[in-house]
Every structure is written in C-alpha cells, then in structure tokens.
C-alpha cells in the first residue's frame, strides 16, 4: 500500500513540476518584445520607403488606373 501511495504522490509532483516548467517558458520576456518591436518598426520603415519610391508609386498608380478603367 505504501508503494501505491508513493507512486501516486510522485506522479502528482512530476505533473506539477512539468506544468510549472511549461508555464515559465510559455511567453516572451520584455527584452524579446523590445527586439520584436524594433524589428517590426525597421521592416515597416523599409517597406514604406520602397512603396513610396518613384518607380513603385507609378506602378501602383498604373495598376489602380487599369483596374478602374476595366470594362466588363
């Protein structure tokens, strides 16, 4: 009987320890959020520069003009 109780206690402790470990590593820390935000802002700035450049802007305007002038 003592062996059964010991096994059940050990199993409960193991599950609790596993759940605690998973919970600790479940999210990002503040420094990871900061790096992610900086990378996102840098990517947005590069994308903005590309989209607002002269050649890309004229191509986008041509695409929109062709779409609006399309006849069905």
mmJSON file of the N, C-alpha and C atoms, coordinates in Angstrom:
{"data_MODEL":{"atom_site":{
"group_PDB":["ATOM","ATOM","ATOM","ATOM","ATOM","ATOM","ATOM","ATOM","ATOM","ATOM","ATOM","ATOM","ATOM","ATOM","ATOM","ATOM","ATOM","ATOM","ATOM","ATOM","ATOM","ATOM","ATOM","ATOM","ATOM","ATOM","ATOM","ATOM","ATOM","ATOM","ATOM","ATOM","ATOM","ATOM","ATOM","ATOM","ATOM","ATOM","ATOM","ATOM","ATOM","ATOM","ATOM","ATOM","ATOM","ATOM","ATOM","ATOM","ATOM","ATOM","ATOM","ATOM","ATOM","ATOM","ATOM","ATOM","ATOM","ATOM","ATOM","ATOM","ATOM","ATOM","ATOM","ATOM","ATOM","ATOM","ATOM","ATOM","ATOM","ATOM","ATOM","ATOM","ATOM","ATOM","ATOM","ATOM","ATOM","ATOM","ATOM","ATOM","ATOM","ATOM","ATOM","ATOM","ATOM","ATOM","ATOM","ATOM","ATOM","ATOM","ATOM","ATOM","ATOM","ATOM","ATOM","ATOM","ATOM","ATOM","ATOM","ATOM","ATOM","ATOM","ATOM","ATOM","ATOM","ATOM","ATOM","ATOM","ATOM","ATOM","ATOM","ATOM","ATOM","ATOM","ATOM","ATOM","ATOM","ATOM","ATOM","ATOM","ATOM","ATOM","ATOM","ATOM","ATOM","ATOM","ATOM","ATOM","ATOM","ATOM","ATOM","ATOM","ATOM","ATOM","ATOM","ATOM","ATOM","ATOM","ATOM","ATOM","ATOM","ATOM","ATOM","ATOM","ATOM","ATOM","ATOM","ATOM","ATOM","ATOM","ATOM","ATOM","ATOM","ATOM","ATOM","ATOM","ATOM","ATOM","ATOM","ATOM","ATOM","ATOM","ATOM","ATOM","ATOM","ATOM","ATOM","ATOM","ATOM","ATOM","ATOM","ATOM","ATOM","ATOM","ATOM","ATOM","ATOM","ATOM","ATOM","ATOM","ATOM","ATOM","ATOM","ATOM","ATOM","ATOM","ATOM","ATOM","ATOM","ATOM","ATOM","ATOM","ATOM","ATOM","ATOM","ATOM","ATOM","ATOM","ATOM","ATOM","ATOM","ATOM","ATOM","ATOM","ATOM","ATOM","ATOM","ATOM","ATOM","ATOM","ATOM","ATOM","ATOM","ATOM","ATOM","ATOM"],
"id":[1,2,3,4,5,6,7,8,9,10,11,12,13,14,15,16,17,18,19,20,21,22,23,24,25,26,27,28,29,30,31,32,33,34,35,36,37,38,39,40,41,42,43,44,45,46,47,48,49,50,51,52,53,54,55,56,57,58,59,60,61,62,63,64,65,66,67,68,69,70,71,72,73,74,75,76,77,78,79,80,81,82,83,84,85,86,87,88,89,90,91,92,93,94,95,96,97,98,99,100,101,102,103,104,105,106,107,108,109,110,111,112,113,114,115,116,117,118,119,120,121,122,123,124,125,126,127,128,129,130,131,132,133,134,135,136,137,138,139,140,141,142,143,144,145,146,147,148,149,150,151,152,153,154,155,156,157,158,159,160,161,162,163,164,165,166,167,168,169,170,171,172,173,174,175,176,177,178,179,180,181,182,183,184,185,186,187,188,189,190,191,192,193,194,195,196,197,198,199,200,201,202,203,204,205,206,207,208,209,210,211,212,213,214,215,216],
"type_symbol":["N","C","C","N","C","C","N","C","C","N","C","C","N","C","C","N","C","C","N","C","C","N","C","C","N","C","C","N","C","C","N","C","C","N","C","C","N","C","C","N","C","C","N","C","C","N","C","C","N","C","C","N","C","C","N","C","C","N","C","C","N","C","C","N","C","C","N","C","C","N","C","C","N","C","C","N","C","C","N","C","C","N","C","C","N","C","C","N","C","C","N","C","C","N","C","C","N","C","C","N","C","C","N","C","C","N","C","C","N","C","C","N","C","C","N","C","C","N","C","C","N","C","C","N","C","C","N","C","C","N","C","C","N","C","C","N","C","C","N","C","C","N","C","C","N","C","C","N","C","C","N","C","C","N","C","C","N","C","C","N","C","C","N","C","C","N","C","C","N","C","C","N","C","C","N","C","C","N","C","C","N","C","C","N","C","C","N","C","C","N","C","C","N","C","C","N","C","C","N","C","C","N","C","C","N","C","C","N","C","C","N","C","C","N","C","C"],
"label_atom_id":["N","CA","C","N","CA","C","N","CA","C","N","CA","C","N","CA","C","N","CA","C","N","CA","C","N","CA","C","N","CA","C","N","CA","C","N","CA","C","N","CA","C","N","CA","C","N","CA","C","N","CA","C","N","CA","C","N","CA","C","N","CA","C","N","CA","C","N","CA","C","N","CA","C","N","CA","C","N","CA","C","N","CA","C","N","CA","C","N","CA","C","N","CA","C","N","CA","C","N","CA","C","N","CA","C","N","CA","C","N","CA","C","N","CA","C","N","CA","C","N","CA","C","N","CA","C","N","CA","C","N","CA","C","N","CA","C","N","CA","C","N","CA","C","N","CA","C","N","CA","C","N","CA","C","N","CA","C","N","CA","C","N","CA","C","N","CA","C","N","CA","C","N","CA","C","N","CA","C","N","CA","C","N","CA","C","N","CA","C","N","CA","C","N","CA","C","N","CA","C","N","CA","C","N","CA","C","N","CA","C","N","CA","C","N","CA","C","N","CA","C","N","CA","C","N","CA","C","N","CA","C","N","CA","C","N","CA","C","N","CA","C","N","CA","C","N","CA","C","N","CA","C"],
"label_alt_id":[null,null,null,null,null,null,null,null,null,null,null,null,null,null,null,null,null,null,null,null,null,null,null,null,null,null,null,null,null,null,null,null,null,null,null,null,null,null,null,null,null,null,null,null,null,null,null,null,null,null,null,null,null,null,null,null,null,null,null,null,null,null,null,null,null,null,null,null,null,null,null,null,null,null,null,null,null,null,null,null,null,null,null,null,null,null,null,null,null,null,null,null,null,null,null,null,null,null,null,null,null,null,null,null,null,null,null,null,null,null,null,null,null,null,null,null,null,null,null,null,null,null,null,null,null,null,null,null,null,null,null,null,null,null,null,null,null,null,null,null,null,null,null,null,null,null,null,null,null,null,null,null,null,null,null,null,null,null,null,null,null,null,null,null,null,null,null,null,null,null,null,null,null,null,null,null,null,null,null,null,null,null,null,null,null,null,null,null,null,null,null,null,null,null,null,null,null,null,null,null,null,null,null,null,null,null,null,null,null,null,null,null,null,null,null,null],
"label_comp_id":["UNK","UNK","UNK","UNK","UNK","UNK","UNK","UNK","UNK","UNK","UNK","UNK","UNK","UNK","UNK","UNK","UNK","UNK","UNK","UNK","UNK","UNK","UNK","UNK","UNK","UNK","UNK","UNK","UNK","UNK","UNK","UNK","UNK","UNK","UNK","UNK","UNK","UNK","UNK","UNK","UNK","UNK","UNK","UNK","UNK","UNK","UNK","UNK","UNK","UNK","UNK","UNK","UNK","UNK","UNK","UNK","UNK","UNK","UNK","UNK","UNK","UNK","UNK","UNK","UNK","UNK","UNK","UNK","UNK","UNK","UNK","UNK","UNK","UNK","UNK","UNK","UNK","UNK","UNK","UNK","UNK","UNK","UNK","UNK","UNK","UNK","UNK","UNK","UNK","UNK","UNK","UNK","UNK","UNK","UNK","UNK","UNK","UNK","UNK","UNK","UNK","UNK","UNK","UNK","UNK","UNK","UNK","UNK","UNK","UNK","UNK","UNK","UNK","UNK","UNK","UNK","UNK","UNK","UNK","UNK","UNK","UNK","UNK","UNK","UNK","UNK","UNK","UNK","UNK","UNK","UNK","UNK","UNK","UNK","UNK","UNK","UNK","UNK","UNK","UNK","UNK","UNK","UNK","UNK","UNK","UNK","UNK","UNK","UNK","UNK","UNK","UNK","UNK","UNK","UNK","UNK","UNK","UNK","UNK","UNK","UNK","UNK","UNK","UNK","UNK","UNK","UNK","UNK","UNK","UNK","UNK","UNK","UNK","UNK","UNK","UNK","UNK","UNK","UNK","UNK","UNK","UNK","UNK","UNK","UNK","UNK","UNK","UNK","UNK","UNK","UNK","UNK","UNK","UNK","UNK","UNK","UNK","UNK","UNK","UNK","UNK","UNK","UNK","UNK","UNK","UNK","UNK","UNK","UNK","UNK","UNK","UNK","UNK","UNK","UNK","UNK"],
"label_asym_id":["A","A","A","A","A","A","A","A","A","A","A","A","A","A","A","A","A","A","A","A","A","A","A","A","A","A","A","A","A","A","A","A","A","A","A","A","A","A","A","A","A","A","A","A","A","A","A","A","A","A","A","A","A","A","A","A","A","A","A","A","A","A","A","A","A","A","A","A","A","A","A","A","A","A","A","A","A","A","A","A","A","A","A","A","A","A","A","A","A","A","A","A","A","A","A","A","A","A","A","A","A","A","A","A","A","A","A","A","A","A","A","A","A","A","A","A","A","A","A","A","A","A","A","A","A","A","A","A","A","A","A","A","A","A","A","A","A","A","A","A","A","A","A","A","A","A","A","A","A","A","A","A","A","A","A","A","A","A","A","A","A","A","A","A","A","A","A","A","A","A","A","A","A","A","A","A","A","A","A","A","A","A","A","A","A","A","A","A","A","A","A","A","A","A","A","A","A","A","A","A","A","A","A","A","A","A","A","A","A","A","A","A","A","A","A","A"],
"label_entity_id":["1","1","1","1","1","1","1","1","1","1","1","1","1","1","1","1","1","1","1","1","1","1","1","1","1","1","1","1","1","1","1","1","1","1","1","1","1","1","1","1","1","1","1","1","1","1","1","1","1","1","1","1","1","1","1","1","1","1","1","1","1","1","1","1","1","1","1","1","1","1","1","1","1","1","1","1","1","1","1","1","1","1","1","1","1","1","1","1","1","1","1","1","1","1","1","1","1","1","1","1","1","1","1","1","1","1","1","1","1","1","1","1","1","1","1","1","1","1","1","1","1","1","1","1","1","1","1","1","1","1","1","1","1","1","1","1","1","1","1","1","1","1","1","1","1","1","1","1","1","1","1","1","1","1","1","1","1","1","1","1","1","1","1","1","1","1","1","1","1","1","1","1","1","1","1","1","1","1","1","1","1","1","1","1","1","1","1","1","1","1","1","1","1","1","1","1","1","1","1","1","1","1","1","1","1","1","1","1","1","1","1","1","1","1","1","1"],
"label_seq_id":[1,1,1,2,2,2,3,3,3,4,4,4,5,5,5,6,6,6,7,7,7,8,8,8,9,9,9,10,10,10,11,11,11,12,12,12,13,13,13,14,14,14,15,15,15,16,16,16,17,17,17,18,18,18,19,19,19,20,20,20,21,21,21,22,22,22,23,23,23,24,24,24,25,25,25,26,26,26,27,27,27,28,28,28,29,29,29,30,30,30,31,31,31,32,32,32,33,33,33,34,34,34,35,35,35,36,36,36,37,37,37,38,38,38,39,39,39,40,40,40,41,41,41,42,42,42,43,43,43,44,44,44,45,45,45,46,46,46,47,47,47,48,48,48,49,49,49,50,50,50,51,51,51,52,52,52,53,53,53,54,54,54,55,55,55,56,56,56,57,57,57,58,58,58,59,59,59,60,60,60,61,61,61,62,62,62,63,63,63,64,64,64,65,65,65,66,66,66,67,67,67,68,68,68,69,69,69,70,70,70,71,71,71,72,72,72],
"pdbx_PDB_ins_code":[null,null,null,null,null,null,null,null,null,null,null,null,null,null,null,null,null,null,null,null,null,null,null,null,null,null,null,null,null,null,null,null,null,null,null,null,null,null,null,null,null,null,null,null,null,null,null,null,null,null,null,null,null,null,null,null,null,null,null,null,null,null,null,null,null,null,null,null,null,null,null,null,null,null,null,null,null,null,null,null,null,null,null,null,null,null,null,null,null,null,null,null,null,null,null,null,null,null,null,null,null,null,null,null,null,null,null,null,null,null,null,null,null,null,null,null,null,null,null,null,null,null,null,null,null,null,null,null,null,null,null,null,null,null,null,null,null,null,null,null,null,null,null,null,null,null,null,null,null,null,null,null,null,null,null,null,null,null,null,null,null,null,null,null,null,null,null,null,null,null,null,null,null,null,null,null,null,null,null,null,null,null,null,null,null,null,null,null,null,null,null,null,null,null,null,null,null,null,null,null,null,null,null,null,null,null,null,null,null,null,null,null,null,null,null,null],
"Cartn_x":[0.83,0.0,0.871,1.952,2.844,3.436,3.711,4.285,3.291,2.019,0.993,0.858,0.809,0.705,1.932,3.111,4.337,4.335,3.87,3.816,2.851,1.701,0.717,1.237,1.885,2.46,3.553,4.391,5.455,4.88,3.812,3.182,2.582,1.935,1.366,2.465,3.538,4.645,5.287,5.441,6.031,5.164,3.838,2.926,2.952,2.98,3.02,4.308,5.428,6.711,6.733,6.17,6.134,5.249,4.112,3.218,3.861,4.569,5.238,6.335,7.089,8.144,7.581,6.479,5.86,5.306,4.767,4.21,5.302,6.46,7.544,8.072,8.069,8.618,7.545,6.334,5.231,5.258,5.771,5.708,7.068,7.033,8.275,8.553,9.82,10.198,10.232,10.373,10.302,11.362,12.562,13.609,13.251,12.598,12.176,11.091,10.176,9.173,9.841,10.826,11.512,12.213,12.907,13.594,12.575,11.485,10.433,9.819,9.584,9.008,9.996,11.268,12.277,12.389,12.397,12.464,11.228,10.059,8.825,8.835,9.292,9.352,10.366,11.5,12.509,11.965,11.276,10.681,9.623,8.811,7.781,8.416,9.523,10.199,10.764,11.376,11.909,10.777,9.703,8.555,7.955,7.86,7.331,8.212,9.529,10.454,10.314,10.16,10.026,8.719,7.638,6.323,6.212,6.855,6.746,7.822,8.674,9.675,8.967,9.632,9.018,8.549,9.388,9.04,7.892,7.947,6.889,5.584,5.672,4.471,3.789,4.572,3.971,3.384,4.042,3.496,2.184,2.123,0.882,-0.238,0.084,-0.927,-1.413,-0.508,-0.907,-1.817,-1.527,-2.369,-3.759,-3.834,-5.138,-5.899,-5.208,-5.869,-6.425,-5.628,-6.132,-7.326,-7.316,-8.436,-9.7,-9.54,-10.712,-11.236,-10.346,-10.762,-11.243,-11.204,-11.592,-13.073,-13.363,-14.762,-15.206,-16.407,-16.923,-17.799],
"Cartn_y":[-1.19,0.0,1.248,1.212,2.365,2.666,1.624,1.8,2.492,2.14,2.752,4.24,4.57,5.971,6.749,6.149,6.811,7.074,6.115,6.285,7.399,7.461,8.499,9.885,9.998,11.283,11.698,10.753,11.05,11.516,10.845,11.216,12.626,12.945,14.283,15.345,15.059,16.005,16.197,15.127,15.217,16.067,15.84,16.638,18.1,18.385,19.766,20.442,19.745,20.308,20.548,19.625,19.768,20.954,21.101,22.213,23.543,23.599,24.826,25.185,24.206,24.456,24.948,24.38,24.805,26.215,26.536,27.857,28.917,28.598,29.564,29.923,28.99,29.223,29.514,29.779,29.924,31.244,32.322,33.611,34.233,35.407,36.128,37.076,37.351,38.323,39.704,40.724,42.098,42.39,41.875,42.135,41.522,40.374,39.775,40.609,41.156,42.06,43.286,43.849,45.038,44.753,43.643,43.289,43.057,42.4,42.177,43.471,44.415,45.706,46.488,46.483,47.205,46.602,45.291,44.64,44.961,44.99,45.306,46.736,47.658,49.065,49.243,48.574,48.667,48.112,46.988,46.415,47.341,47.944,48.879,50.1,50.588,51.742,51.406,50.247,49.835,49.648,49.011,48.814,50.145,51.093,52.417,53.118,53.036,53.649,53.023,51.705,51.027,51.414,51.417,51.697,53.149,54.064,55.481,55.925,55.003,55.39,55.693,56.433,56.889,55.782,54.789,53.723,52.872,52.484,51.65,52.431,53.707,54.534,54.649,54.872,54.979,53.652,52.542,51.229,50.959,51.297,51.104,51.97,53.211,54.08,53.524,52.956,52.365,51.161,50.348,49.187,49.623,50.627,51.127,51.74,52.491,53.12,52.066,50.995,49.913,49.213,49.05,48.392,49.24,50.555,51.426,51.602,51.509,51.674,50.368,49.276,47.982,47.99,47.425,47.344,45.887,45.688,44.318,44.002],
"Cartn_z":[0.0,0.0,0.0,0.767,0.812,-0.572,-1.341,-2.677,-3.61,-3.499,-4.343,-4.021,-2.742,-2.321,-2.788,-2.626,-3.037,-4.55,-5.344,-6.798,-7.193,-6.528,-6.841,-6.471,-5.322,-4.902,-5.876,-6.272,-7.218,-8.564,-9.019,-10.287,-10.206,-9.107,-8.941,-8.891,-8.189,-8.107,-9.467,-10.224,-11.557,-12.482,-12.441,-13.276,-12.875,-11.592,-11.118,-11.551,-11.442,-11.853,-13.366,-14.14,-15.593,-15.997,-15.324,-15.633,-15.272,-14.168,-13.763,-14.744,-15.205,-16.176,-17.495,-17.938,-19.187,-19.045,-17.895,-17.679,-17.674,-17.13,-17.057,-18.439,-19.369,-20.694,-21.735,-21.315,-22.26,-23.02,-22.436,-23.096,-23.319,-23.928,-24.172,-23.013,-22.811,-21.799,-22.433,-21.613,-22.093,-23.146,-22.979,-23.969,-25.323,-25.33,-26.597,-27.258,-26.461,-27.025,-27.633,-26.95,-27.444,-28.766,-28.852,-30.097,-31.211,-30.903,-31.898,-32.399,-31.497,-31.898,-32.753,-32.36,-33.145,-34.539,-34.643,-35.956,-36.793,-36.171,-36.896,-37.411,-36.587,-37.0,-38.121,-38.028,-39.088,-40.401,-40.34,-41.548,-42.128,-41.272,-41.748,-42.407,-41.852,-42.441,-43.818,-43.95,-45.252,-46.254,-45.837,-46.724,-47.15,-46.24,-46.56,-47.596,-47.42,-48.37,-49.754,-49.806,-51.095,-51.774,-51.022,-51.613,-52.042,-51.336,-51.695,-52.67,-53.131,-54.13,-55.445,-56.309,-57.55,-58.457,-58.718,-59.647,-59.12,-57.861,-57.281,-57.212,-56.857,-56.766,-58.131,-59.185,-60.512,-60.971,-60.638,-60.992,-60.259,-58.977,-58.215,-58.776,-59.145,-59.737,-61.071,-61.861,-63.137,-62.921,-61.928,-61.629,-61.211,-60.334,-59.872,-61.046,-61.916,-63.06,-64.011,-64.264,-65.133,-64.5,-63.212,-62.533,-62.6,-62.469,-62.515,-63.937,-64.925,-66.324,-66.965,-66.233,-66.786,-67.126,-68.272,-68.706,-68.645,-68.188,-68.086,-69.253],
"occupancy":[1.0,1.0,1.0,1.0,1.0,1.0,1.0,1.0,1.0,1.0,1.0,1.0,1.0,1.0,1.0,1.0,1.0,1.0,1.0,1.0,1.0,1.0,1.0,1.0,1.0,1.0,1.0,1.0,1.0,1.0,1.0,1.0,1.0,1.0,1.0,1.0,1.0,1.0,1.0,1.0,1.0,1.0,1.0,1.0,1.0,1.0,1.0,1.0,1.0,1.0,1.0,1.0,1.0,1.0,1.0,1.0,1.0,1.0,1.0,1.0,1.0,1.0,1.0,1.0,1.0,1.0,1.0,1.0,1.0,1.0,1.0,1.0,1.0,1.0,1.0,1.0,1.0,1.0,1.0,1.0,1.0,1.0,1.0,1.0,1.0,1.0,1.0,1.0,1.0,1.0,1.0,1.0,1.0,1.0,1.0,1.0,1.0,1.0,1.0,1.0,1.0,1.0,1.0,1.0,1.0,1.0,1.0,1.0,1.0,1.0,1.0,1.0,1.0,1.0,1.0,1.0,1.0,1.0,1.0,1.0,1.0,1.0,1.0,1.0,1.0,1.0,1.0,1.0,1.0,1.0,1.0,1.0,1.0,1.0,1.0,1.0,1.0,1.0,1.0,1.0,1.0,1.0,1.0,1.0,1.0,1.0,1.0,1.0,1.0,1.0,1.0,1.0,1.0,1.0,1.0,1.0,1.0,1.0,1.0,1.0,1.0,1.0,1.0,1.0,1.0,1.0,1.0,1.0,1.0,1.0,1.0,1.0,1.0,1.0,1.0,1.0,1.0,1.0,1.0,1.0,1.0,1.0,1.0,1.0,1.0,1.0,1.0,1.0,1.0,1.0,1.0,1.0,1.0,1.0,1.0,1.0,1.0,1.0,1.0,1.0,1.0,1.0,1.0,1.0,1.0,1.0,1.0,1.0,1.0,1.0,1.0,1.0,1.0,1.0,1.0,1.0],
"B_iso_or_equiv":[0.0,0.0,0.0,0.0,0.0,0.0,0.0,0.0,0.0,0.0,0.0,0.0,0.0,0.0,0.0,0.0,0.0,0.0,0.0,0.0,0.0,0.0,0.0,0.0,0.0,0.0,0.0,0.0,0.0,0.0,0.0,0.0,0.0,0.0,0.0,0.0,0.0,0.0,0.0,0.0,0.0,0.0,0.0,0.0,0.0,0.0,0.0,0.0,0.0,0.0,0.0,0.0,0.0,0.0,0.0,0.0,0.0,0.0,0.0,0.0,0.0,0.0,0.0,0.0,0.0,0.0,0.0,0.0,0.0,0.0,0.0,0.0,0.0,0.0,0.0,0.0,0.0,0.0,0.0,0.0,0.0,0.0,0.0,0.0,0.0,0.0,0.0,0.0,0.0,0.0,0.0,0.0,0.0,0.0,0.0,0.0,0.0,0.0,0.0,0.0,0.0,0.0,0.0,0.0,0.0,0.0,0.0,0.0,0.0,0.0,0.0,0.0,0.0,0.0,0.0,0.0,0.0,0.0,0.0,0.0,0.0,0.0,0.0,0.0,0.0,0.0,0.0,0.0,0.0,0.0,0.0,0.0,0.0,0.0,0.0,0.0,0.0,0.0,0.0,0.0,0.0,0.0,0.0,0.0,0.0,0.0,0.0,0.0,0.0,0.0,0.0,0.0,0.0,0.0,0.0,0.0,0.0,0.0,0.0,0.0,0.0,0.0,0.0,0.0,0.0,0.0,0.0,0.0,0.0,0.0,0.0,0.0,0.0,0.0,0.0,0.0,0.0,0.0,0.0,0.0,0.0,0.0,0.0,0.0,0.0,0.0,0.0,0.0,0.0,0.0,0.0,0.0,0.0,0.0,0.0,0.0,0.0,0.0,0.0,0.0,0.0,0.0,0.0,0.0,0.0,0.0,0.0,0.0,0.0,0.0,0.0,0.0,0.0,0.0,0.0,0.0],
"pdbx_formal_charge":[null,null,null,null,null,null,null,null,null,null,null,null,null,null,null,null,null,null,null,null,null,null,null,null,null,null,null,null,null,null,null,null,null,null,null,null,null,null,null,null,null,null,null,null,null,null,null,null,null,null,null,null,null,null,null,null,null,null,null,null,null,null,null,null,null,null,null,null,null,null,null,null,null,null,null,null,null,null,null,null,null,null,null,null,null,null,null,null,null,null,null,null,null,null,null,null,null,null,null,null,null,null,null,null,null,null,null,null,null,null,null,null,null,null,null,null,null,null,null,null,null,null,null,null,null,null,null,null,null,null,null,null,null,null,null,null,null,null,null,null,null,null,null,null,null,null,null,null,null,null,null,null,null,null,null,null,null,null,null,null,null,null,null,null,null,null,null,null,null,null,null,null,null,null,null,null,null,null,null,null,null,null,null,null,null,null,null,null,null,null,null,null,null,null,null,null,null,null,null,null,null,null,null,null,null,null,null,null,null,null,null,null,null,null,null,null],
"auth_seq_id":[1,1,1,2,2,2,3,3,3,4,4,4,5,5,5,6,6,6,7,7,7,8,8,8,9,9,9,10,10,10,11,11,11,12,12,12,13,13,13,14,14,14,15,15,15,16,16,16,17,17,17,18,18,18,19,19,19,20,20,20,21,21,21,22,22,22,23,23,23,24,24,24,25,25,25,26,26,26,27,27,27,28,28,28,29,29,29,30,30,30,31,31,31,32,32,32,33,33,33,34,34,34,35,35,35,36,36,36,37,37,37,38,38,38,39,39,39,40,40,40,41,41,41,42,42,42,43,43,43,44,44,44,45,45,45,46,46,46,47,47,47,48,48,48,49,49,49,50,50,50,51,51,51,52,52,52,53,53,53,54,54,54,55,55,55,56,56,56,57,57,57,58,58,58,59,59,59,60,60,60,61,61,61,62,62,62,63,63,63,64,64,64,65,65,65,66,66,66,67,67,67,68,68,68,69,69,69,70,70,70,71,71,71,72,72,72],
"auth_comp_id":["UNK","UNK","UNK","UNK","UNK","UNK","UNK","UNK","UNK","UNK","UNK","UNK","UNK","UNK","UNK","UNK","UNK","UNK","UNK","UNK","UNK","UNK","UNK","UNK","UNK","UNK","UNK","UNK","UNK","UNK","UNK","UNK","UNK","UNK","UNK","UNK","UNK","UNK","UNK","UNK","UNK","UNK","UNK","UNK","UNK","UNK","UNK","UNK","UNK","UNK","UNK","UNK","UNK","UNK","UNK","UNK","UNK","UNK","UNK","UNK","UNK","UNK","UNK","UNK","UNK","UNK","UNK","UNK","UNK","UNK","UNK","UNK","UNK","UNK","UNK","UNK","UNK","UNK","UNK","UNK","UNK","UNK","UNK","UNK","UNK","UNK","UNK","UNK","UNK","UNK","UNK","UNK","UNK","UNK","UNK","UNK","UNK","UNK","UNK","UNK","UNK","UNK","UNK","UNK","UNK","UNK","UNK","UNK","UNK","UNK","UNK","UNK","UNK","UNK","UNK","UNK","UNK","UNK","UNK","UNK","UNK","UNK","UNK","UNK","UNK","UNK","UNK","UNK","UNK","UNK","UNK","UNK","UNK","UNK","UNK","UNK","UNK","UNK","UNK","UNK","UNK","UNK","UNK","UNK","UNK","UNK","UNK","UNK","UNK","UNK","UNK","UNK","UNK","UNK","UNK","UNK","UNK","UNK","UNK","UNK","UNK","UNK","UNK","UNK","UNK","UNK","UNK","UNK","UNK","UNK","UNK","UNK","UNK","UNK","UNK","UNK","UNK","UNK","UNK","UNK","UNK","UNK","UNK","UNK","UNK","UNK","UNK","UNK","UNK","UNK","UNK","UNK","UNK","UNK","UNK","UNK","UNK","UNK","UNK","UNK","UNK","UNK","UNK","UNK","UNK","UNK","UNK","UNK","UNK","UNK","UNK","UNK","UNK","UNK","UNK","UNK"],
"auth_asym_id":["A","A","A","A","A","A","A","A","A","A","A","A","A","A","A","A","A","A","A","A","A","A","A","A","A","A","A","A","A","A","A","A","A","A","A","A","A","A","A","A","A","A","A","A","A","A","A","A","A","A","A","A","A","A","A","A","A","A","A","A","A","A","A","A","A","A","A","A","A","A","A","A","A","A","A","A","A","A","A","A","A","A","A","A","A","A","A","A","A","A","A","A","A","A","A","A","A","A","A","A","A","A","A","A","A","A","A","A","A","A","A","A","A","A","A","A","A","A","A","A","A","A","A","A","A","A","A","A","A","A","A","A","A","A","A","A","A","A","A","A","A","A","A","A","A","A","A","A","A","A","A","A","A","A","A","A","A","A","A","A","A","A","A","A","A","A","A","A","A","A","A","A","A","A","A","A","A","A","A","A","A","A","A","A","A","A","A","A","A","A","A","A","A","A","A","A","A","A","A","A","A","A","A","A","A","A","A","A","A","A","A","A","A","A","A","A"],
"auth_atom_id":["N","CA","C","N","CA","C","N","CA","C","N","CA","C","N","CA","C","N","CA","C","N","CA","C","N","CA","C","N","CA","C","N","CA","C","N","CA","C","N","CA","C","N","CA","C","N","CA","C","N","CA","C","N","CA","C","N","CA","C","N","CA","C","N","CA","C","N","CA","C","N","CA","C","N","CA","C","N","CA","C","N","CA","C","N","CA","C","N","CA","C","N","CA","C","N","CA","C","N","CA","C","N","CA","C","N","CA","C","N","CA","C","N","CA","C","N","CA","C","N","CA","C","N","CA","C","N","CA","C","N","CA","C","N","CA","C","N","CA","C","N","CA","C","N","CA","C","N","CA","C","N","CA","C","N","CA","C","N","CA","C","N","CA","C","N","CA","C","N","CA","C","N","CA","C","N","CA","C","N","CA","C","N","CA","C","N","CA","C","N","CA","C","N","CA","C","N","CA","C","N","CA","C","N","CA","C","N","CA","C","N","CA","C","N","CA","C","N","CA","C","N","CA","C","N","CA","C","N","CA","C","N","CA","C","N","CA","C","N","CA","C","N","CA","C","N","CA","C","N","CA","C"],
"pdbx_PDB_model_num":[1,1,1,1,1,1,1,1,1,1,1,1,1,1,1,1,1,1,1,1,1,1,1,1,1,1,1,1,1,1,1,1,1,1,1,1,1,1,1,1,1,1,1,1,1,1,1,1,1,1,1,1,1,1,1,1,1,1,1,1,1,1,1,1,1,1,1,1,1,1,1,1,1,1,1,1,1,1,1,1,1,1,1,1,1,1,1,1,1,1,1,1,1,1,1,1,1,1,1,1,1,1,1,1,1,1,1,1,1,1,1,1,1,1,1,1,1,1,1,1,1,1,1,1,1,1,1,1,1,1,1,1,1,1,1,1,1,1,1,1,1,1,1,1,1,1,1,1,1,1,1,1,1,1,1,1,1,1,1,1,1,1,1,1,1,1,1,1,1,1,1,1,1,1,1,1,1,1,1,1,1,1,1,1,1,1,1,1,1,1,1,1,1,1,1,1,1,1,1,1,1,1,1,1,1,1,1,1,1,1,1,1,1,1,1,1]
}}}
